Amino acid sequence: MNRLKDAKSPYLLQHAEDPVDWYPFGEEAFRKAQAEDKPLFLSVGYASCHWCHVMHRESFRDPEVAGLLNRHFVAVKVDREERPDVDAAYMRALISLTGSGGWPMSLFLTPEGKPFFGGTYFPKEDGRGLPGFKRVLLAVAEAWREKRQEVLEEAEGLSRALWRSLAPPPGPVPGGLEAEALGFLERAFDPEWGGFGGAPKFPQGPLLLYLLPLAWKGEEPARGMLQKTLRAMALGGIYDQVGGGFHRYAVDRFWRLPHFEKMLYDNALLARAYLGAYRIYGDGLFLRVARETLDFLLSLQAPEGGFYTALDAESEGEEGRYYTWTEAELREALGEDFPLARRYLALGEDLGGRSVLTAWGEEEVKRELGEGFPAWREGVRAKLLRARRRRVPPALDDKVLADWSALAVRALAEAGRLLEGRYLEAAQRGARFLLGMVREGLVRHAWRGGRLGEEAFLSDQAFTALALLELYTATGEWPYLERARFLAEAAWRTFFREGRLEETLNPLPLPARELEEGALPSGASALAEAFFRLGAAFGGDYRERAWRILEERAHFLRRFPHALPGFLLAHRLLEEGSELALPLPSPFFPEALGLYLPLTQPVMGPAEALPALKGREAGKAYLCREGACRLPAVEWGAFWEEVRAVYGASDSFHD
């Protein structure tokens, strides 16, 4: 009996009719495995994962494969987005076993949940340089019968090693960690195409957001790395030149050929990166991409206010079919615009006669059209959108995840402050929905179709607190500040246990820790940032708590600081961050809402109402660090002189 029919997750529901006797991750599956002395087969994926779909079609729908799974194993299916703790715990095990990871994750576990063999995608039969899944199942079943002791020793040894390596004791934050991280990034940087390393290339939103304040201060080489990367991505195929928003990654070093999923979290982080970069460099391309990416976020907002999770990579059974074009399709859609658009879009035979659109020809066409280029481009984009909307769209993963939605709320709140009010309105709707997901003091992780899950993770609390702090910055409205404080305090009470900040409430056979912040910042680094920002307003021991979070990860910061950009950002804030105290009423208030100060937390309210405002005069602006303020400013020129004195040369500011 397949037990996924009542699941909330679209990914689990995709498997609800499989002949495999799937269990959700939980005690029932473990009890069955122990009672029947069978290993568990753990399959982890997500609804918009292309190779998950392929393995589903080839193996999990196949009666022969299902028979092998049902006979020899207890099969467990997990949506990695709904259970990031399970994914994190077992992905680290898979990497330890095989040297690499990915989805679908395919792991074999003892009945106690300890892994001993695994991989990612397996074809049904031997092929693509991989062993067939049928052969793997039979071999693992035989090993369980004939070599049980060796299997158990392997599983026990791996589990012990993971607990040792992922839970080192706290220590002092290493000196020079940012210099070491930037040195690594310089060596890994692709000077021709931007980004870090070779193919495949990921946007790495947390890393770009760490580089932003460095670039804002005028620090080289951060300015050059950030600008080159953002321009290359914006003009490449990883960016949806027609509909806006970014695909998940590029399979090449040129950002040309994407893996076509479009994820909420990537676009929320990248919208902020491009908006901040526009304020630093004044590049109109960055503003355009920021707006289009923000509008893509709006297209994912549910009527209730939360944000849907992702768009699939494939439609009509073909990866990228919705996004790619033949020359004939483009000619028909564009008419008289086709000859010039062909140069602008830099067509290539990427996918069997179908092309991924880039904007590599933008500078050439812009020179030719001059001031008429923006209107021409919008006309071309509108024609392509009309043609594309006649196609079968990719499937929408319509669950709402609190932490990812909070990233979108934060991006839209910042855009509402720096660009236009419609983004702020969307952010406020999103915040109301997130606060409606709070049960017993914690934001619950997943919602779909009116059903709220029970799980709550550190990232849900910390990301939501930061989103509410951004709304406070955008509006000056105190309820946002108070709710942010409430959630951050709840996170500290709930997830800081025995001197260690955990990401999950759920006890698992393995430690559920993300060691790298590649696609997403960790809940821990986000909470450290939230504590810095709350400390700017309330004082108290918030900064001390933020330092304790960094000290708890000191071992990893010492070994690979470049892989922890969220922690590097928190470190930079703690070392250099400031608060802008604005006692109200103040003539500075309207202008303050439009400031781009990435290392500063504005604190606004009636004089004396908050510790940061005590002793400050209404109508003046104070730039302070830990309560120690520079001379108060009574007009903008004087205020900017104070900012420049603290943070660097005037040519790094575009106010």
N, C-alpha and C positions, 0 to 999 in steps of 0.2 A: 504494500500500500504506500503510495507516494503521499508524504505528509506536508507538501508545500502549498496545497490548495487554499489555505487560509492565510498565507503570508501577505504582508503589506508590500514587500519589495517587488518591483517589476521584474527584477532579475530572477528571483526565486519563482515568481509566477510563470516566467518563460519555461521553467522546468517542471511545472506542476503536472503536465500530462506525459512526462517521460515514463518509459517502462522501468527506469531505475527506481528502486525503493528508497528515495531520498528522505533524509531526516534534516531538520534544521539543527544548527549547532546548539547543543545543550545536554542536559543530564540524561534525557531519554536515550539519545544515541550512545552515550558512554555506557549506560547501564546495559543496553542490548549487546554492545561489543564485549563487555565483561562477562555477561551471562552466557554468551554463545562462543566465547573465546575466539573472537574474530578481530583482525585488525580493522581500523577505520580507514576509509578513503575520504580525504578532505579535498573538496573542489571549491576554490575561491575565485570569484570573478565579479563582473559588474555588467549592468544592462547595456552599456554602449560599447562593450569590448568586442572588437572584430573577431579575434582568434577564439574567444569564448563561444561566439556563435558558430564558428567553424567546427570546434570540437563537439558542440552540442549536436549539430546536424550529422556529423560523421559517426559519433560514438554513443552519446547519451540517449539518442532517439532509436538506436539500433537494438533490436531484441537480443541479438547474440551477445553484444557487449553488456547490455543490461543484465542478462542472465549470469554472466561471469561476476559482475559486481555484486549482484544480489546473493549469489551462492557463497562467495568467499569473503565478502567484506560488509561492513556497515557503512553505507554511503552518506556523506554529510555535505550539504551544499550551503555556501555562505556568500552573501553579498558583501563585498569588501567595504562598500560605502556605508552600509547599515551597521556593520561590525568592524570598524577600523582597528579595534583592539585585537581581534582574532587575526586579521590580516597582518598587522605589524608583528605579532608574536611568531606566526608561522612563516612569514616571508623571510625573517632573519634566519630561521632554521633552514629554509630552502637554499638561501644564499650560502650558508655554511656547508650544506651538503653538496651543492653543485657548482658554486662559484658565481652564480647569477640567479636572477629572479624575474618575475613577470607574471602576467595573467593570460590564460587561466592558470592558477596555481594548483598543482596536483601533488598531494602529499599522502604518504601512507604512515599511519600512526599506530602505536600500540593501543590496546583498549583503555589505557590511562591517558592517552593523548600525547605521547612522546613520539616525535617523528624519527623514522629510520630510512626512508627512501622517498625520492620525489623528483619532480620536473615541472615543466610548464605545459605547453601544448604537446600532446602526443597524437599523431594521426592514427586512424583505426588500424591500418596495416603499415608495415615498415615502409618508410618513404621520407622524402625531404631531408635525408640524412638523420632521421630519428627512428628509434624503435617503435613498432606499432603498439597501440594501447592494449590490444588483446594479448600480445606477447608479454607486455609488462605486467598485466594483471595475473597471468598464469605464473610468471616467474616469481612475483612477490608472494603469491599464495603458496607456491612450493617452498620458498625460503621460510615462510612462517611455519610450515609443517616440519620441514627437514632440518632447518638451521635456527631453531627458535632461540637458543641461548646466544648465538652470535648477534641475532637481530636485537634482542633485548639489551645486550651490552652496548651495541652501537647507539641505540636510542637513549639509554641511560647516560652514556658518556657525552653525547651531544647536548642533552638537556642540562647536565651539570655545567658544561662549558658555557652554554648560553647564559645561565644564571650568573656565573662568575663574571663573564665579560660585560653583561648589560647592567650590572648593579654594583659598580665600584663605589668605594666610599667617597664622600665629598672631600674637597680640598680647596686650596686657594686658587682664585682665578689666575691663570698664567699671565705673566707680563708679556707684552709684545704680541698678543694673539692676533690683533687686527693687522699688524704689519706682516706677520707670517701668512695670514689668510690672503692678503692682497698680493703678496709675492707669489703665492701659488696660482692665484687667478691670472696674474700677468703671464705666467708661464703657460697656462692652459688656454689663454685667450687666442682666438682665431683672428689675426689682424686683418684678413681679407674680407671675411664674411661675418665677423662678430660671433658672439656666443663663446662657449667654453668647451674645449675638447672637439672630437670629431663626430662623425655620425654614429648613432642618431643624436639630434640636438633637441633639447627641451628648453622652453622659455625660462624656467627657473625664476618664477616670479619673486619668491622671497629674496633671492640674491640681487635681483634688479632693484628691489625696494631698499635693500641695504646700501647699494651704491648711490641711490638718490641723494641722501643728505651729504655724502662725501662730494658728489659732483656739485651740489648746491653751494658747498663751501669753497669750490674752486680747486679741489684736490685732484691732481693728476697722479696716476693714470685712470682713476675712477671715471673722470669726465669722458675720456676718450673711449673706454670700454663700454660705458653705458650708451653713449650716443651712437657708436657704430652698431652695437647689437640691436638697439631699438629701431634704427633706420633699416637695417637688413631684414629684420623680422617684418616690419610694416610693409616692405615692398615685395616680400617673398610669398610663396604659396602657402606657408603656414598661416598667413592672415587671409581670411575670407574677403577677397577684394569686392565681392558683390554684396554679401549680406552683413559684413562686419563681424568682428569677433575672431578669436584665434582657435585653430585646431590644436590638438594636444601636444604634438611634437612633429619634427621633420625627420624623415628617414635618411636624409643626406646632410652634408655640412653647409649647403647653400640656402637652407630654409625653403627650398622649392617644393619638394614632394612631401605632403603631410601625411600623418596618420590621422584620419578624418574626424575622430570624436571631437566634440566641442563641449568642454567642461565648464561648469559654473565657476569653479574656484580659479582656474587659469584666467578667465576673463575678468573676474573681480580684481585679482591682483594686478593684471596687466593694465586695466583701465587706470588704476592709481599710478602705475609706473609711467604711463604715457602722459597723464595729466601733469604729474610732477615734472616730467622732463620738458613739457611745453613751457612750464613756468621758469625752468632753468635755462633752456636753450633758445626759447622763442621760435621754435621750428613749427611752422603751420602743419606739416605732416603729422607731428605728434598730437596736435590738437584735433585734427580730423580723425585720427585713429582712436584717440580717447573717446570722442563723441560717438563714433560708430560702435565702439566696444561697449560703451555705456548703454547705447540703444539696444544692443544685443542682450545685455542684462535685463533690460525692461521687457524684452520679448519672452524672457523666462519667468517673469513674475506671475504667480498664480493669482486668481481673483481674490483669494483670501489674504494675500499679501506676502507669503513666503515665496521662495525662488526654487524652481525646478532644477534638477540636478545636472542633466546632460542631454545632448543630442547624439544619437547613434552614429557610428562610422559608416554604416552601409544603408542602402535602400535598394529595393528590388533585388535583394540578394547579392549586391555588388558593392564593395567598399568604394566610397567616394563618388558613386554614380550621380548623386544629387549635385555635387559641386564641380564636376568636370564637364568639358565641352569638346565637341568635334568642331572642326573649322566650319563645316556646313551649318551646324547649329548656331554658331556665332554670326555667320553671315546673314542667316535668316532673322535672327533677333535684332541685329544692329543696323541692317540696311546700309544707308549711305555712310554711316559712321564706321563701318567695318574696316576699311583700309587703314585709317589712322589708329583705330583701336587695336588692330593686329600688332602694330608696332608698340603701342603702350603696354599691352598685356603680355608681350614676349612669349608667344605660344611655343610649345615644344611637344613632341610626341612622348608624353610621360607614361601613359597607361593604355597601351594597345590602341593608339589612335585618338585617345581622349586626352585633353590638356588640362593641367592645373593652371589657373590664371595667376599671374604675378603682376606687379606694376613696375617691372624693371625698366620699362621704357619711359617712365614718368618724366625724368629730367629732359629728355629729348623732345617729347611732345609738349611739355610745359614751355620750353624755349620757343617752339614753333607757334603755339597758340597765345602765349603771353597772358594777359589778364583774362582772356576767355577760357583758360584751362579749367578752373573750378566748375563753371557751368557746364562745359562740355563733358567733364568727367561725371558729374551728377546725372546728366542725360544718358550717358552710356550705362551707368550703374542702374538707373531706373528701367531701361529697356531689358537689361539682363535679369533684373529681379522679376519683371513681369513674365519673362520666358521661363525662369526657373520655378516660379510658383505653380506652373502647370505640371511640374514633375511630382512624382511620389516623394514626399519628404521623408527624412530619416525619422525613426521612432524617437519619441520623447520619453525620457525617464522622469516620470512626474511625481516622484517622491520629493519631499522637502527635507533637507538636512540642516539642522540648526547652525552648525559651524560654517558651512559653505554659504548659507543664506546670510549669516552675519558678515562674511567677507563682502558680499554684494551690497548689503546695507551700508557698510563703512565706505565703500567706493562711491556709492550714490550720494551719501551724505557729504563727502568731501567735494564731489562734483557739484552738488547743489549749492555749496558755499562758494566755490570758485568759478562756476560757470552759469548755471541757471536753475530756477526754482523747481522745474518739473522733476528734476532728479531728487531734490530734497523731499518733495512730496512722496515719491516712491520709496525713499529710504524710511520715512516716518511710517508709512503703511507696513513696510517690512519689519520695522522694530516692534510695532504693535503685535504683529503675528508672532514674532519670537517671544515676546513677553507672555503671550498666550500659551506658549509651549512649556512654561514653568510649572512644575509640579513639585511640591514639598521642597521648595527653595532652589531647585536645579532645573536648568533648561534641558528638556529631553531631546534626544538626538534626531529622531526620525518621525515624520508625519506623512501620511498619504491618505487622501480621500476621507478626511475626517477622523482618521484613526491615529492616535499618538502612541509611540512606542514607550517602553519603560527605560531603555538604556540612556545613560547620561555620561558624557565624557568631558574631560578637562577642557578640550578644545571648544566644546559648545559654550561653556561658561566664559572662557577667556576671550574668544572671538566676539561673543555677544557683548561683553563688557567694553571691548574696544570700539565696537560699532556704536554703542550708546555714548561713549566718550566723544566720538566724532560728531554725533548729533548734538551733544552739548556744545561742542566747539562751533558748530554751524548755526546754532540758534540761541545759545546762552540760556536755554531753559533748564532749570535745576532738576526736574524729575529725571532727566536722562543721566545726570551726574550721580544722583542718589541710587538709581537702579544699577548703574555700572558698579558702584561701590558695593551694593548688596550682593551682586553676582560674584564679584571678585572675592569678597569675604567668604561667601559660601564655598567657592572653589578651594580656597585655602583650608577651610575647616574640613572639607570632605576629602580632598585628594592629597593633602600633605600628611603622610602617615609614616611614623617611625623615622623621622628625619629625611624623608624622601618624597618628592612630588610625583605621584603616579598619574598616568593618563586615563585610567579606567577604574571603575568600581568593581569590575567583574574578576574574580579569581580565575586564573587560567593556568594550565600546566606549564606554560612558558612565560617569561617576562614580556609584556606588551609594550615595548619601547621602540619609538622611531629614533634611529641613530643619525639620520640625515634629514635635512630640511630642503628637499629638492623641489617638489611641486607645491608643498604647503609648509608654512611655519608650524612648529609644534605648539601644542597647548601650553607647554611649560614656558617657552620663550614669549608667547603672547601674554601669559599672565605676568611675566616679569615686566613687559612693556606697560601693561595695564597698571601695575603697581607704581611704576615710575610716574605715570600720568596722574594717578590718584594721589600720590605723594606730593605732586606739585600743588594740588588744591588743598589737601587735608593735612599735610605733614605727617606726623606720627612715625610708625615704623615701616611704612610702605617701601621706602628705598632699601631698608635692611632686608625685607623679605625678597625683594628683587635680587639683591646680591646673593642671598641664600640659594635662590634658584640657580643662578649662574655657578655658584660654588658646588652645587650638587652635580652639575654637568662638567666640572673642571677637567676630569679625566679625558673626556671626549674633546673638549675645547683645546686641550694640550695636544691631542693626537691629530685631529683634522678640523681645525677651526673654520676652514673654507666651506665645509659641508654643513655648517650651522649658522647660516646668515641671520636667522631670527634672533639667535643669541648674540651675534655680533651687533645687531641693531640695538638690542637692549643694553649691551655693554656701552655702545657709543652714547646712548641716551643718558645712562648713569654717569658716564665720565664727563659729558659735555652738555647735556640737556639743560634746558632752562624753563622757567615759567614766565608768562606774560601776565602780570597782575593788572586787571582793569576794574577798579572800583566804579560802580555805577551810581548815578548817571555819568556818562562819559561821551564826549564828542568823538572819541576814538572808536566807539563800539561799531558803527556801521562799517568803517574801513577795516576794523580788526577781523570781521567775518570773512573778508576776502584775502587775508594774508596767507602766503605760503611760507611757513616756518617749520620745516620738518623736524627740527630738534627742540621745538618749543611747545609747551602745553599752555594755551590761554586759560586763564582763570577769571571768570566774570561773575559779578554779583554785587549786591549792596556792600558798601564799605563795612568792614568788621565782620561780615557774615561767614567768612572762611578764614582759616589760619593764614592762607596766602594773601589775604586782603587786609589783615589786621595792621593798623598803623599807616595805611596807605590813604591818600587823599583822593576823593572822587574827582574825576576829570583829568587825572594824570595817568600815564602809562609807565609801568615799572618792569624792566627786564631783570629777572632775579635767578639766582641759583641757590637752591636749598635755603631760600628765605633771605639770602644776602643780595640786596638789589643795587643796581647802578643808579646813577642820578635819574630822578623822574623826568619824563618828557612831557611837555605841554603842547607840542606840535610835531607833525610827522617827520619833518627834517631831522629834528633832534632825536626822535625815536630811532630812525634808520641809522643815524650815526652810532647809537649805542649797539644796534644789531651788528653793524659792520665792525665795530671795535671788538666784539666778542667772537664773531664767526668768520671774518675774512674780508677779502677785497670786494670792492663795490661791484666789479663787473661780473660777479657770480650771482647777482640778484636781478630778477626781472619782476619788479613789484609794480 
